[in-house]
Amino acid sequence: MSTTTMKRRFPRSNVNPATWALLIAARQDTHPGTADEVMLKLHDAFCQLKAGTTDDDFFDRLASCINVGLVRAEQIDPVCVPPMVAARDALIRCDGIRGRHGRYGFDGPGLHAMTAGLEVYEEMLRNSTPQQLAEAAATSYYLTLSQAAAEQRAAS
């Protein structure tokens, strides 16, 4: 009598193998080169605002990073929150300067607050996963929409 051995077959996944790699990468710390590139753009935006640019894209770039950073700071530890709040407030004043003078600019405390906020953001960026930052960005976006809706209801 002859016997045959059966090969055990594992179920095949319908997921593209590249998807697995992306999912795993999203849960690793941010790549140093990516963090360097992001921070270079943020520091450039800060310099442009300090120099009195009228380009709203530089303001929006910094504002979105600080808003995401504030959400991420709240997720990490209360110690990280005050510098991000101060940076957010500095940007609000910066926008007010634009409204009054036609160009962006910072007051003295705002310069210091933005410097500190960017330092905290850089640490968060370098020590967070892309997934954590994406979740913070989604939360920030949701909060922005909620705030805009509340302001619209109050104005009605």
C-alpha positions as CSV (number, residue, x, y, z in Angstrom):
1,M,0.0,0.0,0.0
2,S,1.4,3.4,-0.9
3,T,0.8,6.5,1.0
4,T,0.8,10.0,-0.2
5,T,1.7,13.0,1.9
6,M,-0.5,16.0,1.6
7,K,1.1,19.4,1.4
8,R,-0.4,21.8,3.8
9,R,-1.6,24.9,2.0
10,F,-1.9,28.2,3.7
11,P,-4.7,30.5,2.6
12,R,-3.5,33.1,0.2
13,S,-4.1,36.7,1.0
14,N,-5.9,38.9,-1.5
15,V,-3.9,41.9,-0.3
16,N,-1.1,43.2,-2.5
17,P,2.3,42.5,-0.8
18,A,3.1,46.2,-1.2
19,T,0.2,47.0,1.0
20,W,1.8,45.0,3.8
21,A,5.0,46.9,3.4
22,L,3.1,50.2,3.5
23,L,1.2,49.2,6.6
24,I,4.4,48.2,8.4
25,A,6.2,51.4,7.3
26,A,3.4,53.5,8.6
27,R,4.0,52.1,12.1
28,Q,7.8,52.8,12.1
29,D,9.3,56.1,13.2
30,T,9.4,58.8,10.5
31,H,12.4,58.3,8.3
32,P,15.1,60.9,9.1
33,G,15.4,62.1,5.5
34,T,11.6,62.7,5.4
35,A,11.8,64.6,8.7
36,D,14.7,66.7,7.5
37,E,12.7,67.6,4.4
38,V,9.6,68.6,6.3
39,M,11.5,70.7,8.8
40,L,13.4,72.5,6.0
41,K,10.1,73.5,4.5
42,L,8.6,74.6,7.9
43,H,11.7,76.7,8.8
44,D,11.6,78.2,5.3
45,A,7.9,79.1,5.8
46,F,8.7,80.6,9.2
47,C,11.5,82.7,7.7
48,Q,9.2,83.9,4.9
49,L,6.6,85.0,7.5
50,K,9.2,86.8,9.6
51,A,10.4,88.6,6.4
52,G,6.9,89.9,5.8
53,T,5.6,87.7,2.9
54,T,2.1,88.1,1.6
55,D,2.0,84.4,0.5
56,D,-0.8,82.6,2.3
57,D,0.7,79.2,1.5
58,F,3.6,79.8,3.9
59,F,1.1,80.7,6.7
60,D,-1.1,77.7,5.9
61,R,1.9,75.3,6.0
62,L,3.0,76.5,9.4
63,A,-0.6,76.6,10.8
64,S,-1.4,73.1,9.7
65,C,1.8,71.8,11.3
66,I,1.2,73.6,14.5
67,N,-2.4,72.4,14.6
68,V,-1.4,68.8,14.0
69,G,1.4,69.2,16.5
70,L,-1.0,70.4,19.1
71,V,-3.2,67.3,18.7
72,R,-0.2,65.1,18.8
73,A,1.2,66.9,21.9
74,E,-2.1,66.2,23.7
75,Q,-1.7,62.5,22.8
76,I,1.8,62.3,24.1
77,D,2.0,64.3,27.4
78,P,0.6,67.5,28.9
79,V,4.2,68.9,29.1
80,C,4.2,69.1,25.3
81,V,1.0,71.1,25.0
82,P,2.0,74.7,26.2
83,P,4.7,75.3,23.6
84,M,2.3,74.2,20.9
85,V,-0.5,76.4,22.3
86,A,1.9,79.4,22.4
87,A,2.9,78.7,18.8
88,R,-0.7,78.6,17.7
89,D,-1.4,81.8,19.5
90,A,1.6,83.4,17.8
91,L,0.2,82.4,14.5
92,I,-3.2,83.9,15.3
93,R,-1.4,87.2,16.1
94,C,0.7,86.8,12.9
95,D,-2.5,86.6,10.9
96,G,-3.8,89.7,12.7
97,I,-0.7,91.6,11.6
98,R,-1.4,90.5,8.1
99,G,-4.9,91.8,8.4
100,R,-3.7,95.2,9.7
101,H,-0.6,95.7,7.6
102,G,-1.0,93.6,4.5
103,R,2.0,91.4,5.3
104,Y,2.7,88.6,7.7
105,G,4.9,89.2,10.7
106,F,5.5,88.3,14.3
107,D,5.7,90.2,17.6
108,G,8.7,89.4,19.9
109,P,6.9,86.8,22.0
110,G,5.6,85.2,18.8
111,L,9.0,84.7,17.4
112,H,10.1,82.9,20.6
113,A,6.9,80.9,20.7
114,M,7.2,79.8,17.1
115,T,10.8,78.7,17.6
116,A,9.9,76.6,20.6
117,G,6.8,75.2,18.9
118,L,8.9,74.1,15.9
119,E,11.4,72.5,18.2
120,V,8.7,70.5,19.9
121,Y,7.1,69.6,16.5
122,E,10.4,68.4,15.2
123,E,10.9,66.0,18.2
124,M,7.3,64.8,17.7
125,L,7.9,64.3,14.0
126,R,11.1,62.4,14.4
127,N,9.7,60.2,17.2
128,S,6.2,59.5,15.9
129,T,5.1,57.1,13.2
130,P,3.5,58.3,10.0
131,Q,0.3,56.6,11.2
132,Q,0.3,58.6,14.4
133,L,0.8,61.8,12.5
134,A,-1.9,60.9,10.0
135,E,-4.3,60.3,12.8
136,A,-3.4,63.6,14.4
137,A,-3.9,65.3,11.1
138,A,-7.3,63.7,10.7
139,T,-8.3,64.8,14.2
140,S,-7.0,68.3,13.5
141,Y,-9.0,68.5,10.3
142,Y,-12.2,67.3,12.1
143,L,-11.7,69.9,14.9
144,T,-11.2,72.6,12.3
145,L,-14.4,71.7,10.5
146,S,-16.3,71.5,13.8
147,Q,-15.0,74.9,14.8
148,A,-16.0,76.4,11.5
149,A,-19.5,74.9,11.7
150,A,-19.9,76.2,15.3
151,E,-18.8,79.7,14.2
152,Q,-21.2,79.6,11.2
153,R,-24.1,78.6,13.5
154,A,-23.2,81.4,15.9
155,A,-23.2,83.9,13.1
156,S,-26.7,82.8,11.9
